[in-house]
């Protein structure tokens, strides 16, 4: 039995068992792949941004001192927790400005720093002038990480010969 031949230039039939995919199928697969890469890229950028903007507890401490020296209530509110402000009574800008309006320059140096999970603890020597006399005070600052931001959460006086932070 003789098989008839297809005319020259006519498309050849697909091999048995393997169908030929239309162009839209490949375009759809490429589009889904590109969308997947875009989503992964955006997630990578968001994660990198979060890691790079985590803040630094040391800069929170610096912001706190700058807010006191410059009577910058907004910076004070931004660098402290609500609990700290309630405990110190500095809950609003008018109260802050009335209470700390006369604070002059305060020098400080960080003596020690310990990082804990969600906390950084600083031992600071603070020096200022009170009634013409230089005063030096040892303080312990607790800076807490809340919602991705570091905020001053507490201060305690370190007694001479007191326990070091561990």
C-alpha positions as CSV (number, residue, x, y, z in Angstrom):
1,X,0.0,0.0,0.0
2,X,1.4,3.3,-1.0
3,X,1.1,6.3,1.2
4,X,0.3,9.6,-0.4
5,X,2.8,12.3,0.1
6,X,1.9,15.7,1.4
7,X,2.4,18.5,-1.1
8,X,5.7,20.3,-0.8
9,X,5.6,23.3,1.6
10,X,2.7,22.0,3.6
11,X,3.3,21.7,7.4
12,X,4.3,18.3,8.5
13,X,2.0,16.5,11.0
14,X,3.3,16.4,14.6
15,X,5.0,13.3,15.7
16,X,2.6,10.8,17.3
17,X,2.4,11.2,21.1
18,X,3.8,14.8,21.2
19,X,1.6,17.7,20.5
20,X,2.9,21.1,19.5
21,X,2.3,24.0,21.9
22,X,0.9,27.2,20.6
23,X,2.9,30.5,21.0
24,X,0.5,31.9,23.6
25,X,1.3,29.0,25.9
26,X,5.0,29.9,25.9
27,X,4.3,33.6,26.4
28,X,2.0,32.8,29.3
29,X,4.8,30.7,30.9
30,X,7.3,33.5,30.4
31,X,4.9,36.0,31.9
32,X,4.3,33.9,35.0
33,X,8.0,33.3,35.4
34,X,8.8,37.0,35.1
35,X,6.1,37.8,37.6
36,X,7.5,35.3,40.0
37,X,11.0,36.8,39.7
38,X,9.5,40.3,40.2
39,X,7.8,39.1,43.5
40,X,11.0,37.5,44.7
41,X,13.0,40.7,43.8
42,X,10.5,42.9,45.7
43,X,10.6,40.7,48.7
44,X,14.4,40.8,48.6
45,X,14.4,44.6,48.5
46,X,11.9,44.8,51.4
47,X,14.0,42.5,53.5
48,X,17.2,44.3,52.7
49,X,15.6,47.6,53.5
50,X,14.4,46.3,56.9
51,X,17.9,45.0,57.7
52,X,19.6,48.2,56.7
53,X,17.2,50.5,58.6
54,X,17.0,48.6,61.8
55,X,18.4,51.5,63.6
56,X,21.1,51.7,66.3
57,X,20.5,51.9,70.0
58,X,23.5,54.2,70.3
59,X,21.9,56.7,68.0
60,X,18.8,56.6,70.2
61,X,20.9,57.5,73.2
62,X,22.5,60.3,71.2
63,X,19.1,61.6,70.1
64,X,17.9,61.6,73.7
65,X,20.8,63.8,74.8
66,X,20.4,66.1,71.7
67,X,16.7,66.5,72.6
68,X,17.5,67.5,76.1
69,X,20.2,70.0,75.1
70,X,18.1,71.6,72.3
71,X,14.7,71.3,74.0
72,X,13.5,69.4,70.9
73,X,10.3,67.8,72.1
74,X,9.6,66.0,68.9
75,X,13.0,64.3,69.0
76,X,12.4,63.4,72.7
77,X,9.0,61.9,71.9
78,X,10.5,59.9,69.0
79,X,13.4,58.6,71.0
80,X,11.6,57.5,74.2
81,X,8.8,55.0,74.9
82,X,5.4,56.0,76.1
83,X,6.1,54.1,79.4
84,X,9.3,56.1,80.0
85,X,7.5,59.4,79.3
86,X,4.7,58.4,81.7
87,X,7.1,57.4,84.4
88,X,9.0,60.7,84.2
89,X,5.9,62.8,83.8
90,X,7.1,64.2,80.5
91,X,4.0,63.2,78.6
92,X,3.5,66.3,76.4
93,X,5.5,69.0,74.7
94,X,4.4,71.8,77.0
95,X,5.4,69.8,80.1
96,X,8.7,68.8,78.4
97,X,9.5,72.4,77.5
98,X,8.5,73.7,81.0
99,X,10.5,71.0,82.8
100,X,13.6,70.9,80.7
101,X,13.7,74.4,79.2
102,X,16.7,75.4,81.4
103,X,18.9,72.3,80.9
104,X,22.3,73.4,79.8
105,X,24.9,71.3,78.1
106,X,25.3,67.8,79.5
107,X,28.4,65.8,78.6
108,X,28.2,62.0,78.6
109,X,30.4,59.1,77.7
110,X,29.4,55.5,77.3
111,X,31.4,53.3,79.6
112,X,29.9,50.0,78.7
113,X,27.3,48.5,76.5
114,X,25.6,45.1,76.6
115,X,23.1,43.8,74.0
116,X,20.2,41.6,75.0
117,X,17.4,40.2,73.0
118,X,15.4,43.3,72.2
119,X,17.4,45.5,74.6
120,X,20.6,47.4,74.8
121,X,21.9,48.5,78.2
122,X,24.3,51.4,78.4
123,X,26.4,52.5,81.4
124,X,27.0,56.2,81.0
125,X,28.9,58.7,82.9
126,X,27.1,62.0,82.8
127,X,28.8,65.3,83.6
128,X,27.0,68.6,84.1
129,X,27.3,71.9,86.1
130,X,24.7,72.5,88.9
131,X,24.9,75.8,90.8
132,X,28.5,76.3,89.6
133,X,29.7,72.9,90.7
134,X,30.6,70.1,88.3
135,X,28.5,67.0,89.0
136,X,29.4,63.5,87.7
137,X,26.7,60.8,87.7
138,X,26.7,57.1,86.7
139,X,23.6,56.1,84.9
140,X,22.3,52.9,83.3
141,X,20.1,53.4,80.2
142,X,17.8,50.7,78.9
143,X,17.0,51.1,75.2
144,X,14.3,48.8,73.9
145,X,13.5,47.7,70.3
146,X,9.8,48.2,69.6
147,X,8.2,47.7,66.2
148,X,11.6,47.9,64.5
149,X,12.7,51.1,66.3
150,X,15.0,51.6,69.3
151,X,13.5,53.7,72.1
152,X,14.8,54.7,75.5
153,X,12.7,52.8,78.0
154,X,14.3,53.4,81.3
155,X,17.1,55.0,83.3
156,X,18.5,54.0,86.7
157,X,21.1,55.5,88.9
158,X,24.2,53.3,89.4
159,X,25.4,53.5,93.0
160,X,29.1,53.9,93.6
161,X,30.5,50.4,93.8
162,X,27.3,49.0,92.4
163,X,27.0,45.8,90.3
164,X,28.3,46.1,86.7
165,X,26.0,45.1,83.9
166,X,26.3,41.5,82.9
